[in-house]
């Protein structure tokens, strides 16, 4: 169980929760602030003055005053009416991360919910009661209303949840876990569904998975460089220090490290008739390094957002006021998601060009056509390269910005929206596509390096090839390639490629 201090949680902790499904709970020190805000809300609900979201309707219906005896019904109706999500369920690891982010937001003591609401989320995480949350329906404006409503519905015994991996009604899931539905008090439904936690969770997952792609790409790019007997002169430290970008410097350093001691590289330092390599080899630090720095910028934004209070209205205990604002608007998350998407698309674009380079006998410096030892009778990696081209193109389309695609909603009350939700959601598909591009490059690069025998690559890169060969043999005669591609892609997704090379770049 991880203890969370609201306002001070790091990306490393959130990555642990995402990767390992580690249950989390708030530190007890958060409780006094939460309860003080809840008492202010209770007082406002019993009072005569109209306070938005507490004793009024919502959005365009904010002018409708609600009687004190109806505030509980108001909150339940809010949740049920907002359960309008559609599409495939969000994977459980992302739902757990979303729930954790909601704990962090409410734990700052500005949402006005009772501690029992926080305890309900904590208990559901601890016992594995995970709401079924449809992945589509949010525009990232007045919070991720629809997906968060499905989360909240499970807390009150409505909708669906999974328990021990089995989908059932949330009422049944709670009962099997020994839990009971809660009854929402004033503002608590609104506090649960206002916020950017769906978008932020999806963006964080895209970031964490994207970082693995970037690390794997450094290793696989080094393999590709040796496969085509490329020059390591463009990796010299002085070149990159003269430019000064941290990501570029980091990529060049790591590639130098994993290629150190390569016999293949030493074999063509002199008398090489080629003057320069193509950009996909020569400019690897400049392209991948830029992507690293973009991911780092997005990471900084998302760490702040993960610790933020993003619902509405906010309970300012120190000032004794409950005020409406716009922290639920997910523009920051939308921009971060678009940044991540651009980085993923570019990592894949340059990787695809390396695959094309290795299979082309006019460019690969004497590697066999399509990396097959018997071309003509065999097609080798011919269509595997075509697959990478298809996925590269798809990722380019998916990388088009989402945050600029605002459209008015809710009777023009929400007249500018962020579209952060599907901007962040598409990162999962992009990472899956990228893992295949890199997986195919991995297969081709290993095949190419082996074709240089008896010359050997570096010790670190030999270790990476050895890991691959435990599950995927060298390609001789043509065979059914889809399982090989899936195996190599899984190694990329699971972080095994970078680990085998001993590479880990600080975020």
PLY file of the C-alpha trace (Angstrom):
ply
format ascii 1.0
element vertex 507
property float x
property float y
property float z
element edge 506
property int vertex1
property int vertex2
end_header
0.00 0.00 0.00
1.40 3.38 -1.04
0.73 6.36 1.22
0.11 9.53 -0.79
0.77 13.08 0.35
-1.61 15.29 -1.66
0.22 17.99 -3.56
3.59 16.23 -3.42
3.29 12.96 -5.36
6.01 12.24 -7.92
5.74 10.70 -11.36
7.85 7.78 -10.10
5.14 6.94 -7.56
2.39 7.23 -10.15
4.35 5.02 -12.53
4.63 2.38 -9.81
0.85 2.50 -9.32
0.29 2.21 -13.07
2.81 -0.54 -13.74
2.28 -2.68 -10.64
-1.37 -1.99 -9.76
-0.21 -0.98 -6.29
-3.12 0.15 -4.07
-2.81 3.65 -2.67
-4.33 5.65 0.16
-4.03 9.21 1.41
-1.78 10.06 4.31
-3.76 10.68 7.50
-2.43 14.24 7.64
-4.78 15.12 4.78
-7.91 14.37 6.80
-8.33 17.62 8.83
-8.37 19.81 5.72
-10.81 17.48 3.96
-13.20 17.47 6.91
-13.01 21.26 7.37
-14.04 21.78 3.75
-16.83 19.18 4.07
-18.25 21.07 7.05
-18.34 24.30 5.06
-20.29 22.51 2.33
-22.72 21.07 4.85
-23.34 24.54 6.27
-23.89 25.98 2.79
-26.33 23.20 1.89
-28.42 24.00 4.96
-28.37 27.73 4.30
-30.62 30.02 2.29
-27.99 31.47 -0.05
-27.68 29.79 -3.46
-24.24 28.19 -3.85
-23.48 26.62 -7.21
-23.34 22.84 -7.22
-24.42 22.53 -3.61
-28.01 23.69 -3.59
-28.44 24.61 -7.25
-28.70 22.80 -10.57
-25.67 22.40 -12.80
-24.29 24.11 -15.89
-27.05 26.00 -17.68
-29.43 24.96 -14.86
-27.42 26.73 -12.16
-30.23 29.23 -11.60
-32.50 26.46 -10.26
-32.48 26.46 -6.43
-32.64 23.04 -4.76
-34.32 22.48 -1.39
-32.08 21.16 1.44
-34.02 17.91 1.64
-33.34 17.25 -2.06
-29.56 17.72 -2.09
-28.87 13.99 -1.74
-31.19 13.19 -4.62
-29.55 15.97 -6.62
-26.13 14.36 -6.32
-27.36 10.88 -7.20
-29.27 12.21 -10.19
-26.16 14.06 -11.30
-24.12 10.86 -11.37
-26.74 8.74 -13.09
-27.57 11.35 -15.73
-23.91 11.83 -16.57
-23.21 8.12 -17.14
-23.27 8.57 -20.90
-19.90 7.09 -21.80
-19.56 4.81 -24.82
-16.87 2.71 -26.43
-14.50 0.09 -25.14
-13.86 0.01 -21.38
-10.72 1.78 -20.25
-8.08 -0.79 -19.21
-8.03 -1.45 -15.48
-4.49 -0.13 -14.98
-5.60 3.26 -16.29
-8.82 3.21 -14.23
-6.81 2.53 -11.08
-4.52 5.42 -11.94
-7.55 7.65 -12.54
-9.00 6.71 -9.15
-5.68 7.46 -7.49
-5.55 10.88 -9.13
-9.06 11.60 -7.83
-7.84 10.76 -4.32
-5.00 13.25 -4.73
-7.29 16.01 -5.94
-9.89 15.58 -3.19
-7.16 15.12 -0.60
-6.05 18.74 -0.95
-9.06 19.81 1.13
-10.72 22.10 -1.38
-13.40 19.79 -2.80
-15.77 19.66 0.15
-16.31 15.90 0.18
-16.48 13.87 3.36
-13.62 11.56 4.30
-15.87 8.53 3.72
-15.90 9.34 -0.02
-12.12 9.12 -0.03
-12.25 5.92 2.00
-14.63 4.36 -0.52
-12.11 4.87 -3.34
-9.28 3.59 -1.16
-11.23 0.45 -0.21
-12.21 -0.23 -3.80
-8.56 0.02 -4.87
-7.42 -2.18 -1.99
-10.03 -4.87 -2.67
-9.83 -4.75 -6.46
-13.29 -3.37 -7.19
-12.59 -1.48 -10.39
-15.36 0.53 -12.11
-16.10 -0.22 -15.75
-15.38 3.13 -17.41
-16.24 3.61 -21.10
-13.37 5.28 -22.92
-15.33 7.81 -24.99
-17.59 10.71 -24.12
-15.47 13.43 -22.54
-14.47 16.71 -24.20
-12.16 17.64 -21.34
-14.05 20.76 -20.36
-16.20 20.81 -17.22
-14.10 17.91 -16.12
-14.10 14.46 -17.65
-17.78 14.27 -16.77
-18.97 11.04 -18.41
-16.05 8.74 -17.57
-15.78 10.04 -14.01
-19.53 9.58 -13.60
-19.12 5.89 -14.39
-16.43 5.71 -11.70
-18.69 7.47 -9.21
-21.64 5.26 -10.14
-19.74 2.18 -9.02
-19.13 3.84 -5.66
-22.87 4.22 -5.06
-23.82 0.77 -6.31
-24.90 1.72 -9.82
-23.34 0.75 -13.11
-20.73 -1.97 -13.47
-17.37 -2.94 -12.01
-14.92 -5.81 -12.18
-13.97 -7.92 -9.19
-11.13 -10.43 -9.48
-11.17 -9.75 -13.20
-14.85 -10.61 -13.68
-17.31 -7.98 -14.89
-20.55 -7.66 -12.92
-22.88 -5.05 -11.47
-21.09 -2.71 -9.10
-23.55 -3.66 -6.36
-22.48 -7.30 -6.70
-18.78 -6.39 -6.89
-18.99 -4.31 -3.71
-20.80 -7.10 -1.90
-18.23 -9.72 -2.93
-15.46 -7.44 -1.63
-17.28 -6.88 1.67
-18.01 -3.23 0.88
-21.21 -1.20 0.77
-22.38 1.55 -1.59
-22.17 5.05 -0.19
-24.84 7.75 -0.26
-23.50 11.01 -1.64
-23.95 14.20 0.31
-23.99 17.82 -0.91
-21.47 18.55 -3.70
-19.93 15.08 -3.49
-21.22 13.91 -6.85
-20.00 17.11 -8.44
-16.64 16.76 -6.68
-16.24 13.29 -8.13
-17.06 14.09 -11.76
-15.56 17.56 -12.09
-11.86 17.18 -12.77
-9.28 16.10 -15.33
-8.42 12.71 -13.84
-9.52 10.58 -16.83
-7.53 12.70 -19.29
-4.55 12.94 -16.96
-4.45 9.20 -16.27
-4.50 8.40 -20.00
-1.84 11.02 -20.70
0.38 9.71 -17.90
0.02 6.16 -19.21
0.97 7.44 -22.67
3.98 9.19 -21.17
5.17 6.17 -19.17
4.78 3.82 -22.13
6.28 6.39 -24.50
9.39 6.68 -22.36
9.90 2.94 -22.72
9.60 3.35 -26.48
12.26 6.05 -26.45
14.66 3.97 -24.36
14.18 0.91 -26.57
14.68 3.06 -29.65
18.15 4.12 -28.52
19.25 0.50 -28.19
17.60 -0.71 -31.40
18.95 2.30 -33.33
22.44 1.38 -32.18
21.88 -2.16 -33.46
20.66 -0.78 -36.78
23.74 1.42 -37.03
25.99 -1.61 -36.70
23.81 -3.65 -39.05
24.38 -1.22 -41.93
27.96 -0.54 -40.78
27.15 3.07 -40.05
29.56 5.61 -38.64
29.63 6.51 -34.95
31.40 9.81 -35.63
28.02 11.65 -35.45
27.74 10.42 -31.85
30.88 12.27 -30.65
30.19 14.19 -27.45
31.64 17.47 -28.71
29.10 17.66 -31.52
26.19 17.55 -29.09
27.65 19.75 -26.38
28.08 22.46 -29.02
24.33 22.43 -29.55
23.49 22.04 -25.88
20.12 20.26 -25.82
19.91 17.77 -22.96
17.98 15.10 -24.86
20.38 15.14 -27.79
23.36 14.86 -25.45
21.71 11.98 -23.57
20.89 9.97 -26.70
24.38 10.32 -28.15
25.94 9.30 -24.83
23.76 6.22 -24.42
24.30 5.09 -28.00
28.06 5.48 -27.62
27.91 3.43 -24.45
25.92 0.51 -25.84
28.06 0.37 -29.01
31.39 0.48 -27.21
33.69 -2.36 -28.27
31.86 -3.27 -31.46
34.10 -5.19 -33.88
31.75 -4.25 -36.69
32.33 -0.57 -36.04
36.12 -0.95 -35.84
36.21 -2.87 -39.12
35.29 0.10 -41.30
36.82 3.13 -39.59
39.32 3.36 -42.42
38.90 3.05 -46.18
35.11 3.30 -46.05
34.01 4.62 -49.43
30.90 6.24 -47.94
31.32 9.84 -46.83
28.11 10.22 -44.84
25.24 8.04 -43.66
21.59 8.88 -44.34
19.89 11.12 -41.81
18.06 8.23 -40.13
21.51 7.07 -38.94
23.45 10.33 -38.77
20.78 12.44 -37.06
19.49 9.96 -34.50
20.51 12.03 -31.45
18.99 15.17 -32.92
15.61 13.54 -33.63
15.24 11.16 -30.70
16.84 13.70 -28.38
14.26 16.29 -29.34
11.53 13.72 -28.66
13.02 13.03 -25.23
12.95 16.70 -24.33
9.34 17.02 -25.53
8.39 14.06 -23.31
10.16 15.74 -20.40
8.20 18.95 -20.94
4.95 16.99 -20.98
6.03 15.11 -17.87
6.51 18.36 -15.97
3.00 19.52 -16.89
1.41 16.20 -15.98
3.15 15.96 -12.61
1.70 19.34 -11.67
-1.73 18.32 -12.96
-1.65 15.04 -11.05
-1.30 16.99 -7.81
-3.85 19.66 -8.70
-7.36 20.39 -7.47
-9.46 20.45 -10.62
-13.10 20.32 -9.57
-15.62 23.14 -9.08
-16.70 25.00 -7.06
-13.68 25.13 -4.75
-13.93 25.35 -0.98
-11.43 27.93 0.25
-11.42 27.12 3.95
-8.89 29.78 4.93
-11.04 32.48 3.34
-14.35 30.96 4.40
-15.61 31.06 0.80
-16.95 28.63 -1.78
-16.13 29.98 -5.24
-16.63 28.92 -8.83
-13.66 28.77 -11.15
-12.42 26.84 -14.15
-9.75 24.42 -12.95
-11.68 21.57 -14.56
-10.68 22.81 -18.02
-8.08 20.31 -19.28
-6.17 22.57 -21.68
-2.87 21.81 -19.97
-3.45 18.08 -20.32
-4.54 18.52 -23.93
-1.34 20.34 -24.82
0.75 17.71 -23.00
-1.03 14.88 -24.82
-0.43 16.53 -28.18
3.25 16.95 -27.32
3.56 13.27 -26.44
1.77 12.30 -29.65
4.24 14.32 -31.74
7.18 12.68 -30.00
5.78 9.18 -30.55
5.11 9.87 -34.22
8.65 11.12 -34.80
10.31 8.25 -32.95
8.38 5.91 -35.24
9.07 7.92 -38.38
12.84 7.76 -38.09
12.74 4.13 -36.94
10.74 3.20 -40.02
13.37 4.77 -42.24
16.02 2.62 -40.58
13.93 -0.48 -41.35
13.63 0.64 -44.98
17.37 1.23 -45.10
18.22 -2.27 -43.85
15.96 -4.16 -46.28
17.06 -2.17 -49.36
20.15 -3.77 -50.96
21.05 -0.51 -52.70
21.42 1.27 -49.35
22.26 -1.39 -46.74
25.98 -1.74 -47.54
25.96 -5.33 -48.77
23.28 -6.82 -46.56
21.20 -9.42 -48.45
17.99 -8.08 -50.05
15.20 -7.94 -47.46
17.61 -9.57 -45.01
16.96 -13.09 -46.26
19.87 -15.42 -47.05
18.07 -16.78 -50.12
16.26 -13.85 -51.79
13.84 -14.53 -54.58
12.63 -17.84 -53.28
12.20 -16.04 -49.95
10.82 -12.55 -49.30
12.35 -12.13 -45.84
11.30 -8.92 -44.14
9.78 -7.35 -47.26
6.23 -7.07 -45.93
7.28 -6.53 -42.33
8.75 -3.25 -43.59
5.45 -2.46 -45.31
3.67 -3.00 -42.00
5.95 -0.46 -40.33
5.15 2.02 -43.09
1.43 1.53 -42.50
1.75 2.05 -38.75
4.06 5.03 -39.18
1.47 6.66 -41.41
-1.33 5.89 -38.97
0.63 7.47 -36.12
1.26 10.57 -38.22
-2.50 10.97 -38.68
-3.14 10.32 -34.99
-0.54 12.94 -34.07
-2.64 15.77 -35.49
-3.43 18.15 -32.61
-6.58 17.56 -30.63
-6.43 20.57 -28.33
-7.22 22.98 -31.16
-10.46 21.17 -32.01
-12.82 22.92 -29.59
-16.57 22.77 -30.05
-19.29 24.37 -27.88
-21.26 22.03 -25.60
-23.92 22.18 -22.88
-26.13 24.85 -24.44
-23.06 27.06 -25.05
-22.25 27.28 -21.34
-19.13 25.25 -22.08
-18.25 27.15 -25.22
-14.55 26.28 -25.33
-13.37 22.76 -24.55
-9.94 21.11 -24.53
-10.58 17.73 -26.18
-7.88 16.43 -23.83
-9.68 13.14 -23.25
-9.39 11.68 -26.73
-6.07 13.49 -27.18
-4.74 11.46 -24.26
-6.65 8.28 -25.08
-5.13 8.01 -28.57
-1.65 7.74 -27.02
-2.34 4.12 -26.10
-2.95 3.20 -29.73
0.06 5.21 -30.85
2.34 3.44 -28.36
1.04 0.07 -29.54
1.79 1.03 -33.14
5.22 2.34 -32.22
6.10 -0.84 -30.34
5.47 -2.81 -33.54
7.60 -0.45 -35.64
10.43 -0.81 -33.13
9.83 -4.55 -32.83
10.27 -5.00 -36.58
13.36 -2.81 -36.52
14.69 -5.00 -33.70
14.19 -8.15 -35.81
15.82 -6.56 -38.86
18.75 -5.07 -36.94
19.52 -8.36 -35.19
19.35 -10.18 -38.53
21.61 -7.57 -40.09
24.20 -7.72 -37.33
24.30 -11.52 -37.56
24.89 -11.21 -41.30
28.16 -9.40 -40.49
29.64 -12.52 -38.84
32.38 -13.31 -38.03
32.50 -9.66 -36.99
30.55 -9.09 -33.78
28.74 -6.13 -32.33
29.36 -4.82 -28.80
28.90 -6.92 -25.67
25.81 -4.97 -24.63
24.17 -5.29 -28.02
25.09 -8.97 -28.19
23.20 -9.40 -24.92
20.15 -7.76 -26.48
20.29 -10.08 -29.50
20.74 -13.09 -27.22
17.56 -12.13 -25.37
15.67 -11.97 -28.67
17.04 -15.32 -29.80
15.68 -17.07 -26.71
12.26 -16.68 -28.32
12.78 -15.77 -31.97
15.30 -17.71 -34.07
17.25 -16.10 -36.89
15.17 -15.96 -40.07
16.35 -18.47 -42.67
13.63 -19.78 -44.92
10.40 -17.77 -44.92
8.02 -18.55 -42.08
4.84 -17.22 -40.50
6.20 -13.90 -39.19
3.32 -12.46 -37.18
4.28 -14.26 -33.91
7.89 -13.09 -34.26
6.74 -9.49 -34.66
4.46 -9.76 -31.64
7.23 -11.25 -29.51
9.72 -8.54 -30.42
7.08 -5.83 -29.93
6.22 -7.22 -26.50
9.88 -7.05 -25.51
9.83 -3.38 -26.47
6.57 -2.67 -24.59
7.75 -4.49 -21.47
11.00 -2.55 -21.28
13.13 -5.66 -21.79
15.19 -4.26 -24.67
16.56 -1.34 -22.68
17.05 -3.52 -19.60
19.04 -6.12 -21.54
21.37 -3.34 -22.71
21.66 -1.88 -19.21
20.20 1.40 -20.41
18.02 3.67 -18.32
17.78 7.37 -19.10
16.65 9.69 -16.34
13.33 11.37 -17.08
0 1
1 2
2 3
3 4
4 5
5 6
6 7
7 8
8 9
9 10
10 11
11 12
12 13
13 14
14 15
15 16
16 17
17 18
18 19
19 20
20 21
21 22
22 23
23 24
24 25
25 26
26 27
27 28
28 29
29 30
30 31
31 32
32 33
33 34
34 35
35 36
36 37
37 38
38 39
39 40
40 41
41 42
42 43
43 44
44 45
45 46
46 47
47 48
48 49
49 50
50 51
51 52
52 53
53 54
54 55
55 56
56 57
57 58
58 59
59 60
60 61
61 62
62 63
63 64
64 65
65 66
66 67
67 68
68 69
69 70
70 71
71 72
72 73
73 74
74 75
75 76
76 77
77 78
78 79
79 80
80 81
81 82
82 83
83 84
84 85
85 86
86 87
87 88
88 89
89 90
90 91
91 92
92 93
93 94
94 95
95 96
96 97
97 98
98 99
99 100
100 101
101 102
102 103
103 104
104 105
105 106
106 107
107 108
108 109
109 110
110 111
111 112
112 113
113 114
114 115
115 116
116 117
117 118
118 119
119 120
120 121
121 122
122 123
123 124
124 125
125 126
126 127
127 128
128 129
129 130
130 131
131 132
132 133
133 134
134 135
135 136
136 137
137 138
138 139
139 140
140 141
141 142
142 143
143 144
144 145
145 146
146 147
147 148
148 149
149 150
150 151
151 152
152 153
153 154
154 155
155 156
156 157
157 158
158 159
159 160
160 161
161 162
162 163
163 164
164 165
165 166
166 167
167 168
168 169
169 170
170 171
171 172
172 173
173 174
174 175
175 176
176 177
177 178
178 179
179 180
180 181
181 182
182 183
183 184
184 185
185 186
186 187
187 188
188 189
189 190
190 191
191 192
192 193
193 194
194 195
195 196
196 197
197 198
198 199
199 200
200 201
201 202
202 203
203 204
204 205
205 206
206 207
207 208
208 209
209 210
210 211
211 212
212 213
213 214
214 215
215 216
216 217
217 218
218 219
219 220
220 221
221 222
222 223
223 224
224 225
225 226
226 227
227 228
228 229
229 230
230 231
231 232
232 233
233 234
234 235
235 236
236 237
237 238
238 239
239 240
240 241
241 242
242 243
243 244
244 245
245 246
246 247
247 248
248 249
249 250
250 251
251 252
252 253
253 254
254 255
255 256
256 257
257 258
258 259
259 260
260 261
261 262
262 263
263 264
264 265
265 266
266 267
267 268
268 269
269 270
270 271
271 272
272 273
273 274
274 275
275 276
276 277
277 278
278 279
279 280
280 281
281 282
282 283
283 284
284 285
285 286
286 287
287 288
288 289
289 290
290 291
291 292
292 293
293 294
294 295
295 296
296 297
297 298
298 299
299 300
300 301
301 302
302 303
303 304
304 305
305 306
306 307
307 308
308 309
309 310
310 311
311 312
312 313
313 314
314 315
315 316
316 317
317 318
318 319
319 320
320 321
321 322
322 323
323 324
324 325
325 326
326 327
327 328
328 329
329 330
330 331
331 332
332 333
333 334
334 335
335 336
336 337
337 338
338 339
339 340
340 341
341 342
342 343
343 344
344 345
345 346
346 347
347 348
348 349
349 350
350 351
351 352
352 353
353 354
354 355
355 356
356 357
357 358
358 359
359 360
360 361
361 362
362 363
363 364
364 365
365 366
366 367
367 368
368 369
369 370
370 371
371 372
372 373
373 374
374 375
375 376
376 377
377 378
378 379
379 380
380 381
381 382
382 383
383 384
384 385
385 386
386 387
387 388
388 389
389 390
390 391
391 392
392 393
393 394
394 395
395 396
396 397
397 398
398 399
399 400
400 401
401 402
402 403
403 404
404 405
405 406
406 407
407 408
408 409
409 410
410 411
411 412
412 413
413 414
414 415
415 416
416 417
417 418
418 419
419 420
420 421
421 422
422 423
423 424
424 425
425 426
426 427
427 428
428 429
429 430
430 431
431 432
432 433
433 434
434 435
435 436
436 437
437 438
438 439
439 440
440 441
441 442
442 443
443 444
444 445
445 446
446 447
447 448
448 449
449 450
450 451
451 452
452 453
453 454
454 455
455 456
456 457
457 458
458 459
459 460
460 461
461 462
462 463
463 464
464 465
465 466
466 467
467 468
468 469
469 470
470 471
471 472
472 473
473 474
474 475
475 476
476 477
477 478
478 479
479 480
480 481
481 482
482 483
483 484
484 485
485 486
486 487
487 488
488 489
489 490
490 491
491 492
492 493
493 494
494 495
495 496
496 497
497 498
498 499
499 500
500 501
501 502
502 503
503 504
504 505
505 506
